[in-house]
Structure formats: C-alpha cells, structure tokens
Amino acid sequence: MSGTTRKLRLGPLPDTQTVKLTFSCPAHLKVDLDRYAALHAQTYGEPVDAATLIPLMLEAFMMRDRAFRRVS
C-alpha cells in the first residue's frame, strides 16, 4: 500500500488530555496494532505508536455501537 492517498478510518490525531490505563492483549493483536500505527504514520506523515492509537480506536468503536449509544 505504499504511496497510497486513501485515508484511514482513524484520521489525524487530536490533542487530548489523557489518563493512564494499562491492559493486556494477545500477541497477534499487538502485531496488528503496530502495523496499523506504521500505516497511520505513513499516511499522515507523523510518527505514532499503538499506545497512542488504542484510545482513539476504542472511542471510535464505542461511538459506532448503537446499543451503547442508546443507553449512554
């Protein structure tokens, strides 16, 4: 996918206040998160790691979950 101009679902990173949260995930998911982070950096021209992307991915997932949105 080198040289592509398509945008990823997760766009440029916003400036946010953060709270530290630690979690464990399967090794194959960590590999995919690192691959996504590399593709994100390539797409938007700024280095980023998986730990920075995870909260944004979770937020995007939760905002698209209709059942969650109905009760929140």
mmCIF file as gemmi writes it, N, C-alpha and C atoms, coordinates in Angstrom:
data_model
loop_
_atom_site.group_PDB
_atom_site.id
_atom_site.type_symbol
_atom_site.label_atom_id
_atom_site.label_alt_id
_atom_site.label_comp_id
_atom_site.label_asym_id
_atom_site.label_entity_id
_atom_site.label_seq_id
_atom_site.pdbx_PDB_ins_code
_atom_site.Cartn_x
_atom_site.Cartn_y
_atom_site.Cartn_z
_atom_site.occupancy
_atom_site.B_iso_or_equiv
_atom_site.pdbx_formal_charge
_atom_site.auth_seq_id
_atom_site.auth_asym_id
_atom_site.pdbx_PDB_model_num
ATOM 1 N N . MET Axp A 1 ? 0.814 -1.186 0 1 0 ? 1 A 1
ATOM 2 C CA . MET Axp A 1 ? 0 0 0 1 0 ? 1 A 1
ATOM 3 C C . MET Axp A 1 ? 0.86 1.254 0 1 0 ? 1 A 1
ATOM 4 N N . SER Axp A 2 ? 2.076 1.125 -0.288 1 0 ? 2 A 1
ATOM 5 C CA . SER Axp A 2 ? 2.987 2.252 -0.321 1 0 ? 2 A 1
ATOM 6 C C . SER Axp A 2 ? 2.543 3.278 -1.347 1 0 ? 2 A 1
ATOM 7 N N . GLY Axp A 3 ? 2.621 4.559 -0.977 1 0 ? 3 A 1
ATOM 8 C CA . GLY Axp A 3 ? 2.285 5.633 -1.897 1 0 ? 3 A 1
ATOM 9 C C . GLY Axp A 3 ? 0.792 5.882 -2.046 1 0 ? 3 A 1
ATOM 10 N N . THR Axp A 4 ? -0.023 5.234 -1.237 1 0 ? 4 A 1
ATOM 11 C CA . THR Axp A 4 ? -1.463 5.403 -1.351 1 0 ? 4 A 1
ATOM 12 C C . THR Axp A 4 ? -1.915 6.726 -0.744 1 0 ? 4 A 1
ATOM 13 N N . THR Axp A 5 ? -2.991 7.282 -1.281 1 0 ? 5 A 1
ATOM 14 C CA . THR Axp A 5 ? -3.529 8.523 -0.748 1 0 ? 5 A 1
ATOM 15 C C . THR Axp A 5 ? -4.86 8.299 -0.053 1 0 ? 5 A 1
ATOM 16 N N . ARG Axp A 6 ? -5.299 7.036 0.046 1 0 ? 6 A 1
ATOM 17 C CA . ARG Axp A 6 ? -6.541 6.756 0.759 1 0 ? 6 A 1
ATOM 18 C C . ARG Axp A 6 ? -6.369 7.091 2.229 1 0 ? 6 A 1
ATOM 19 N N . LYS Axp A 7 ? -7.442 7.542 2.844 1 0 ? 7 A 1
ATOM 20 C CA . LYS Axp A 7 ? -7.412 7.883 4.262 1 0 ? 7 A 1
ATOM 21 C C . LYS Axp A 7 ? -7.831 6.682 5.083 1 0 ? 7 A 1
ATOM 22 N N . LEU Axp A 8 ? -7.267 6.57 6.26 1 0 ? 8 A 1
ATOM 23 C CA . LEU Axp A 8 ? -7.641 5.515 7.18 1 0 ? 8 A 1
ATOM 24 C C . LEU Axp A 8 ? -8.889 5.933 7.941 1 0 ? 8 A 1
ATOM 25 N N . ARG Axp A 9 ? -9.589 4.966 8.493 1 0 ? 9 A 1
ATOM 26 C CA . ARG Axp A 9 ? -10.784 5.264 9.285 1 0 ? 9 A 1
ATOM 27 C C . ARG Axp A 9 ? -10.43 6.172 10.454 1 0 ? 9 A 1
ATOM 28 N N . LEU Axp A 10 ? -9.291 5.928 11.079 1 0 ? 10 A 1
ATOM 29 C CA . LEU Axp A 10 ? -8.829 6.774 12.167 1 0 ? 10 A 1
ATOM 30 C C . LEU Axp A 10 ? -8.009 7.891 11.555 1 0 ? 10 A 1
ATOM 31 N N . GLY Axp A 11 ? -8.522 9.107 11.593 1 0 ? 11 A 1
ATOM 32 C CA . GLY Axp A 11 ? -7.883 10.248 10.944 1 0 ? 11 A 1
ATOM 33 C C . GLY Axp A 11 ? -6.719 10.801 11.753 1 0 ? 11 A 1
ATOM 34 N N . PRO Axp A 12 ? -6.301 12.029 11.438 1 0 ? 12 A 1
ATOM 35 C CA . PRO Axp A 12 ? -5.211 12.667 12.178 1 0 ? 12 A 1
ATOM 36 C C . PRO Axp A 12 ? -5.53 12.716 13.672 1 0 ? 12 A 1
ATOM 37 N N . LEU Axp A 13 ? -4.511 12.683 14.488 1 0 ? 13 A 1
ATOM 38 C CA . LEU Axp A 13 ? -4.695 12.605 15.932 1 0 ? 13 A 1
ATOM 39 C C . LEU Axp A 13 ? -5.038 13.959 16.538 1 0 ? 13 A 1
ATOM 40 N N . PRO Axp A 14 ? -6.058 14.006 17.411 1 0 ? 14 A 1
ATOM 41 C CA . PRO Axp A 14 ? -6.409 15.255 18.095 1 0 ? 14 A 1
ATOM 42 C C . PRO Axp A 14 ? -5.52 15.453 19.317 1 0 ? 14 A 1
ATOM 43 N N . ASP Axp A 15 ? -5.47 16.68 19.816 1 0 ? 15 A 1
ATOM 44 C CA . ASP Axp A 15 ? -4.803 16.951 21.082 1 0 ? 15 A 1
ATOM 45 C C . ASP Axp A 15 ? -5.808 16.642 22.191 1 0 ? 15 A 1
ATOM 46 N N . THR Axp A 16 ? -5.405 15.817 23.16 1 0 ? 16 A 1
ATOM 47 C CA . THR Axp A 16 ? -6.322 15.439 24.226 1 0 ? 16 A 1
ATOM 48 C C . THR Axp A 16 ? -5.605 15.338 25.556 1 0 ? 16 A 1
ATOM 49 N N . GLN Axp A 17 ? -6.365 15.445 26.649 1 0 ? 17 A 1
ATOM 50 C CA . GLN Axp A 17 ? -5.838 15.142 27.967 1 0 ? 17 A 1
ATOM 51 C C . GLN Axp A 17 ? -5.967 13.644 28.156 1 0 ? 17 A 1
ATOM 52 N N . THR Axp A 18 ? -5.035 13.04 28.854 1 0 ? 18 A 1
ATOM 53 C CA . THR Axp A 18 ? -5.05 11.588 28.979 1 0 ? 18 A 1
ATOM 54 C C . THR Axp A 18 ? -5.01 11.128 30.429 1 0 ? 18 A 1
ATOM 55 N N . VAL Axp A 19 ? -5.466 9.907 30.626 1 0 ? 19 A 1
ATOM 56 C CA . VAL Axp A 19 ? -5.375 9.183 31.891 1 0 ? 19 A 1
ATOM 57 C C . VAL Axp A 19 ? -4.716 7.861 31.558 1 0 ? 19 A 1
ATOM 58 N N . LYS Axp A 20 ? -3.721 7.464 32.335 1 0 ? 20 A 1
ATOM 59 C CA . LYS Axp A 20 ? -3.001 6.223 32.049 1 0 ? 20 A 1
ATOM 60 C C . LYS Axp A 20 ? -3.858 5.014 32.4 1 0 ? 20 A 1
ATOM 61 N N . LEU Axp A 21 ? -3.914 4.065 31.458 1 0 ? 21 A 1
ATOM 62 C CA . LEU Axp A 21 ? -4.633 2.818 31.627 1 0 ? 21 A 1
ATOM 63 C C . LEU Axp A 21 ? -3.76 1.718 31.048 1 0 ? 21 A 1
ATOM 64 N N . THR Axp A 22 ? -3.604 0.63 31.764 1 0 ? 22 A 1
ATOM 65 C CA . THR Axp A 22 ? -2.781 -0.484 31.308 1 0 ? 22 A 1
ATOM 66 C C . THR Axp A 22 ? -3.677 -1.674 31.007 1 0 ? 22 A 1
ATOM 67 N N . PHE Axp A 23 ? -3.427 -2.361 29.898 1 0 ? 23 A 1
ATOM 68 C CA . PHE Axp A 23 ? -4.196 -3.551 29.572 1 0 ? 23 A 1
ATOM 69 C C . PHE Axp A 23 ? -3.308 -4.546 28.851 1 0 ? 23 A 1
ATOM 70 N N . SER Axp A 24 ? -3.761 -5.783 28.815 1 0 ? 24 A 1
ATOM 71 C CA . SER Axp A 24 ? -3.045 -6.852 28.12 1 0 ? 24 A 1
ATOM 72 C C . SER Axp A 24 ? -3.835 -7.251 26.894 1 0 ? 24 A 1
ATOM 73 N N . CYS Axp A 25 ? -3.129 -7.678 25.85 1 0 ? 25 A 1
ATOM 74 C CA . CYS Axp A 25 ? -3.794 -8.142 24.636 1 0 ? 25 A 1
ATOM 75 C C . CYS Axp A 25 ? -2.995 -9.299 24.049 1 0 ? 25 A 1
ATOM 76 N N . PRO Axp A 26 ? -3.631 -10.096 23.202 1 0 ? 26 A 1
ATOM 77 C CA . PRO Axp A 26 ? -2.914 -11.192 22.562 1 0 ? 26 A 1
ATOM 78 C C . PRO Axp A 26 ? -1.772 -10.657 21.687 1 0 ? 26 A 1
ATOM 79 N N . ALA Axp A 27 ? -0.734 -11.455 21.552 1 0 ? 27 A 1
ATOM 80 C CA . ALA Axp A 27 ? 0.436 -11.038 20.768 1 0 ? 27 A 1
ATOM 81 C C . ALA Axp A 27 ? 0.067 -10.695 19.333 1 0 ? 27 A 1
ATOM 82 N N . HIS Axp A 28 ? -0.851 -11.459 18.726 1 0 ? 28 A 1
ATOM 83 C CA . HIS Axp A 28 ? -1.223 -11.172 17.33 1 0 ? 28 A 1
ATOM 84 C C . HIS Axp A 28 ? -1.923 -9.818 17.201 1 0 ? 28 A 1
ATOM 85 N N . LEU Axp A 29 ? -2.674 -9.407 18.246 1 0 ? 29 A 1
ATOM 86 C CA . LEU Axp A 29 ? -3.312 -8.091 18.207 1 0 ? 29 A 1
ATOM 87 C C . LEU Axp A 29 ? -2.265 -6.986 18.308 1 0 ? 29 A 1
ATOM 88 N N . LYS Axp A 30 ? -1.253 -7.184 19.141 1 0 ? 30 A 1
ATOM 89 C CA . LYS Axp A 30 ? -0.172 -6.193 19.254 1 0 ? 30 A 1
ATOM 90 C C . LYS Axp A 30 ? 0.541 -6.028 17.919 1 0 ? 30 A 1
ATOM 91 N N . VAL Axp A 31 ? 0.761 -7.115 17.211 1 0 ? 31 A 1
ATOM 92 C CA . VAL Axp A 31 ? 1.386 -7.042 15.883 1 0 ? 31 A 1
ATOM 93 C C . VAL Axp A 31 ? 0.519 -6.208 14.951 1 0 ? 31 A 1
ATOM 94 N N . ASP Axp A 32 ? -0.787 -6.471 14.952 1 0 ? 32 A 1
ATOM 95 C CA . ASP Axp A 32 ? -1.694 -5.704 14.087 1 0 ? 32 A 1
ATOM 96 C C . ASP Axp A 32 ? -1.756 -4.236 14.486 1 0 ? 32 A 1
ATOM 97 N N . LEU Axp A 33 ? -1.757 -3.957 15.786 1 0 ? 33 A 1
ATOM 98 C CA . LEU Axp A 33 ? -1.762 -2.564 16.244 1 0 ? 33 A 1
ATOM 99 C C . LEU Axp A 33 ? -0.498 -1.837 15.788 1 0 ? 33 A 1
ATOM 100 N N . ASP Axp A 34 ? 0.637 -2.506 15.885 1 0 ? 34 A 1
ATOM 101 C CA . ASP Axp A 34 ? 1.888 -1.898 15.425 1 0 ? 34 A 1
ATOM 102 C C . ASP Axp A 34 ? 1.87 -1.664 13.913 1 0 ? 34 A 1
ATOM 103 N N . ARG Axp A 35 ? 1.307 -2.602 13.165 1 0 ? 35 A 1
ATOM 104 C CA . ARG Axp A 35 ? 1.19 -2.433 11.705 1 0 ? 35 A 1
ATOM 105 C C . ARG Axp A 35 ? 0.272 -1.258 11.376 1 0 ? 35 A 1
ATOM 106 N N . TYR Axp A 36 ? -0.845 -1.141 12.112 1 0 ? 36 A 1
ATOM 107 C CA . TYR Axp A 36 ? -1.76 -0.027 11.89 1 0 ? 36 A 1
ATOM 108 C C . TYR Axp A 36 ? -1.067 1.297 12.213 1 0 ? 36 A 1
ATOM 109 N N . ALA Axp A 37 ? -0.322 1.336 13.305 1 0 ? 37 A 1
ATOM 110 C CA . ALA Axp A 37 ? 0.397 2.556 13.683 1 0 ? 37 A 1
ATOM 111 C C . ALA Axp A 37 ? 1.394 2.952 12.605 1 0 ? 37 A 1
ATOM 112 N N . ALA Axp A 38 ? 2.102 1.989 12.046 1 0 ? 38 A 1
ATOM 113 C CA . ALA Axp A 38 ? 3.063 2.282 10.974 1 0 ? 38 A 1
ATOM 114 C C . ALA Axp A 38 ? 2.342 2.825 9.744 1 0 ? 38 A 1
ATOM 115 N N . LEU Axp A 39 ? 1.216 2.227 9.391 1 0 ? 39 A 1
ATOM 116 C CA . LEU Axp A 39 ? 0.448 2.702 8.245 1 0 ? 39 A 1
ATOM 117 C C . LEU Axp A 39 ? -0.114 4.095 8.51 1 0 ? 39 A 1
ATOM 118 N N . HIS Axp A 40 ? -0.57 4.34 9.731 1 0 ? 40 A 1
ATOM 119 C CA . HIS Axp A 40 ? -1.085 5.662 10.106 1 0 ? 40 A 1
ATOM 120 C C . HIS Axp A 40 ? 0.023 6.707 9.969 1 0 ? 40 A 1
ATOM 121 N N . ALA Axp A 41 ? 1.21 6.387 10.471 1 0 ? 41 A 1
ATOM 122 C CA . ALA Axp A 41 ? 2.344 7.317 10.365 1 0 ? 41 A 1
ATOM 123 C C . ALA Axp A 41 ? 2.691 7.587 8.909 1 0 ? 41 A 1
ATOM 124 N N . GLN Axp A 42 ? 2.663 6.562 8.097 1 0 ? 42 A 1
ATOM 125 C CA . GLN Axp A 42 ? 2.956 6.724 6.668 1 0 ? 42 A 1
ATOM 126 C C . GLN Axp A 42 ? 1.884 7.586 5.99 1 0 ? 42 A 1
ATOM 127 N N . THR Axp A 43 ? 0.629 7.361 6.344 1 0 ? 43 A 1
ATOM 128 C CA . THR Axp A 43 ? -0.482 8.079 5.718 1 0 ? 43 A 1
ATOM 129 C C . THR Axp A 43 ? -0.495 9.555 6.098 1 0 ? 43 A 1
ATOM 130 N N . TYR Axp A 44 ? -0.242 9.859 7.384 1 0 ? 44 A 1
ATOM 131 C CA . TYR Axp A 44 ? -0.371 11.231 7.868 1 0 ? 44 A 1
ATOM 132 C C . TYR Axp A 44 ? 0.961 11.925 8.12 1 0 ? 44 A 1
ATOM 133 N N . GLY Axp A 45 ? 2.079 11.23 7.898 1 0 ? 45 A 1
ATOM 134 C CA . GLY Axp A 45 ? 3.393 11.872 7.967 1 0 ? 45 A 1
ATOM 135 C C . GLY Axp A 45 ? 3.879 12.216 9.359 1 0 ? 45 A 1
ATOM 136 N N . GLU Axp A 46 ? 3.28 11.63 10.396 1 0 ? 46 A 1
ATOM 137 C CA . GLU Axp A 46 ? 3.738 11.869 11.761 1 0 ? 46 A 1
ATOM 138 C C . GLU Axp A 46 ? 3.909 10.536 12.466 1 0 ? 46 A 1
ATOM 139 N N . PRO Axp A 47 ? 5.052 10.327 13.141 1 0 ? 47 A 1
ATOM 140 C CA . PRO Axp A 47 ? 5.251 9.064 13.847 1 0 ? 47 A 1
ATOM 141 C C . PRO Axp A 47 ? 4.228 8.912 14.974 1 0 ? 47 A 1
ATOM 142 N N . VAL Axp A 48 ? 3.733 7.702 15.149 1 0 ? 48 A 1
ATOM 143 C CA . VAL Axp A 48 ? 2.759 7.411 16.195 1 0 ? 48 A 1
ATOM 144 C C . VAL Axp A 48 ? 2.94 5.951 16.606 1 0 ? 48 A 1
ATOM 145 N N . ASP Axp A 49 ? 2.657 5.655 17.864 1 0 ? 49 A 1
ATOM 146 C CA . ASP Axp A 49 ? 2.745 4.265 18.297 1 0 ? 49 A 1
ATOM 147 C C . ASP Axp A 49 ? 1.351 3.731 18.613 1 0 ? 49 A 1
ATOM 148 N N . ALA Axp A 50 ? 1.273 2.429 18.766 1 0 ? 50 A 1
ATOM 149 C CA . ALA Axp A 50 ? -0.012 1.78 19 1 0 ? 50 A 1
ATOM 150 C C . ALA Axp A 50 ? -0.671 2.291 20.28 1 0 ? 50 A 1
ATOM 151 N N . ALA Axp A 51 ? 0.1 2.547 21.317 1 0 ? 51 A 1
ATOM 152 C CA . ALA Axp A 51 ? -0.463 3.018 22.583 1 0 ? 51 A 1
ATOM 153 C C . ALA Axp A 51 ? -1.211 4.339 22.42 1 0 ? 51 A 1
ATOM 154 N N . THR Axp A 52 ? -0.766 5.165 21.504 1 0 ? 52 A 1
ATOM 155 C CA . THR Axp A 52 ? -1.44 6.437 21.233 1 0 ? 52 A 1
ATOM 156 C C . THR Axp A 52 ? -2.743 6.212 20.475 1 0 ? 52 A 1
ATOM 157 N N . LEU Axp A 53 ? -2.756 5.22 19.59 1 0 ? 53 A 1
ATOM 158 C CA . LEU Axp A 53 ? -3.934 4.969 18.757 1 0 ? 53 A 1
ATOM 159 C C . LEU Axp A 53 ? -5.043 4.204 19.477 1 0 ? 53 A 1
ATOM 160 N N . ILE Axp A 54 ? -4.695 3.359 20.422 1 0 ? 54 A 1
ATOM 161 C CA . ILE Axp A 54 ? -5.684 2.487 21.06 1 0 ? 54 A 1
ATOM 162 C C . ILE Axp A 54 ? -6.87 3.261 21.642 1 0 ? 54 A 1
ATOM 163 N N . PRO Axp A 55 ? -6.675 4.323 22.42 1 0 ? 55 A 1
ATOM 164 C CA . PRO Axp A 55 ? -7.837 5.036 22.962 1 0 ? 55 A 1
ATOM 165 C C . PRO Axp A 55 ? -8.733 5.618 21.866 1 0 ? 55 A 1
ATOM 166 N N . LEU Axp A 56 ? -8.134 6.084 20.797 1 0 ? 56 A 1
ATOM 167 C CA . LEU Axp A 56 ? -8.92 6.655 19.705 1 0 ? 56 A 1
ATOM 168 C C . LEU Axp A 56 ? -9.708 5.574 18.973 1 0 ? 56 A 1
ATOM 169 N N . MET Axp A 57 ? -9.103 4.407 18.823 1 0 ? 57 A 1
ATOM 170 C CA . MET Axp A 57 ? -9.8 3.283 18.207 1 0 ? 57 A 1
ATOM 171 C C . MET Axp A 57 ? -10.979 2.842 19.07 1 0 ? 57 A 1
ATOM 172 N N . LEU Axp A 58 ? -10.76 2.76 20.376 1 0 ? 58 A 1
ATOM 173 C CA . LEU Axp A 58 ? -11.838 2.374 21.281 1 0 ? 58 A 1
ATOM 174 C C . LEU Axp A 58 ? -12.974 3.388 21.264 1 0 ? 58 A 1
ATOM 175 N N . GLU Axp A 59 ? -12.622 4.648 21.264 1 0 ? 59 A 1
ATOM 176 C CA . GLU Axp A 59 ? -13.643 5.703 21.215 1 0 ? 59 A 1
ATOM 177 C C . GLU Axp A 59 ? -14.46 5.607 19.924 1 0 ? 59 A 1
ATOM 178 N N . ALA Axp A 60 ? -13.786 5.411 18.8 1 0 ? 60 A 1
ATOM 179 C CA . ALA Axp A 60 ? -14.489 5.28 17.521 1 0 ? 60 A 1
ATOM 180 C C . ALA Axp A 60 ? -15.41 4.068 17.534 1 0 ? 60 A 1
ATOM 181 N N . PHE Axp A 61 ? -14.939 2.959 18.088 1 0 ? 61 A 1
ATOM 182 C CA . PHE Axp A 61 ? -15.757 1.755 18.186 1 0 ? 61 A 1
ATOM 183 C C . PHE Axp A 61 ? -16.998 2.01 19.03 1 0 ? 61 A 1
ATOM 184 N N . MET Axp A 62 ? -16.816 2.615 20.193 1 0 ? 62 A 1
ATOM 185 C CA . MET Axp A 62 ? -17.941 2.847 21.088 1 0 ? 62 A 1
ATOM 186 C C . MET Axp A 62 ? -18.952 3.832 20.507 1 0 ? 62 A 1
ATOM 187 N N . MET Axp A 63 ? -18.493 4.826 19.798 1 0 ? 63 A 1
ATOM 188 C CA . MET Axp A 63 ? -19.404 5.798 19.2 1 0 ? 63 A 1
ATOM 189 C C . MET Axp A 63 ? -20.214 5.186 18.056 1 0 ? 63 A 1
ATOM 190 N N . ARG Axp A 64 ? -19.743 4.109 17.48 1 0 ? 64 A 1
ATOM 191 C CA . ARG Axp A 64 ? -20.466 3.444 16.395 1 0 ? 64 A 1
ATOM 192 C C . ARG Axp A 64 ? -21.337 2.29 16.894 1 0 ? 64 A 1
ATOM 193 N N . ASP Axp A 65 ? -21.28 2.001 18.19 1 0 ? 65 A 1
ATOM 194 C CA . ASP Axp A 65 ? -22.081 0.921 18.77 1 0 ? 65 A 1
ATOM 195 C C . ASP Axp A 65 ? -23.452 1.479 19.137 1 0 ? 65 A 1
ATOM 196 N N . ARG Axp A 66 ? -24.447 1.151 18.344 1 0 ? 66 A 1
ATOM 197 C CA . ARG Axp A 66 ? -25.785 1.723 18.533 1 0 ? 66 A 1
ATOM 198 C C . ARG Axp A 66 ? -26.383 1.375 19.883 1 0 ? 66 A 1
ATOM 199 N N . ALA Axp A 67 ? -26.203 0.148 20.325 1 0 ? 67 A 1
ATOM 200 C CA . ALA Axp A 67 ? -26.755 -0.249 21.63 1 0 ? 67 A 1
ATOM 201 C C . ALA Axp A 67 ? -26.123 0.563 22.755 1 0 ? 67 A 1
ATOM 202 N N . PHE Axp A 68 ? -24.83 0.779 22.681 1 0 ? 68 A 1
ATOM 203 C CA . PHE Axp A 68 ? -24.142 1.585 23.709 1 0 ? 68 A 1
ATOM 204 C C . PHE Axp A 68 ? -24.637 3.014 23.677 1 0 ? 68 A 1
ATOM 205 N N . ARG Axp A 69 ? -24.771 3.579 22.494 1 0 ? 69 A 1
ATOM 206 C CA . ARG Axp A 69 ? -25.205 4.969 22.375 1 0 ? 69 A 1
ATOM 207 C C . ARG Axp A 69 ? -26.621 5.152 22.902 1 0 ? 69 A 1
ATOM 208 N N . ARG Axp A 70 ? -27.487 4.146 22.743 1 0 ? 70 A 1
ATOM 209 C CA . ARG Axp A 70 ? -28.865 4.258 23.232 1 0 ? 70 A 1
ATOM 210 C C . ARG Axp A 70 ? -28.921 4.344 24.747 1 0 ? 70 A 1
ATOM 211 N N . VAL Axp A 71 ? -28.023 3.666 25.448 1 0 ? 71 A 1
ATOM 212 C CA . VAL Axp A 71 ? -28.082 3.651 26.914 1 0 ? 71 A 1
ATOM 213 C C . VAL Axp A 71 ? -27.162 4.666 27.561 1 0 ? 71 A 1
ATOM 214 N N . SER Axp A 72 ? -26.328 5.31 26.79 1 0 ? 72 A 1
ATOM 215 C CA . SER Axp A 72 ? -25.397 6.276 27.416 1 0 ? 72 A 1
ATOM 216 C C . SER Axp A 72 ? -25.898 7.686 27.309 1 0 ? 72 A 1
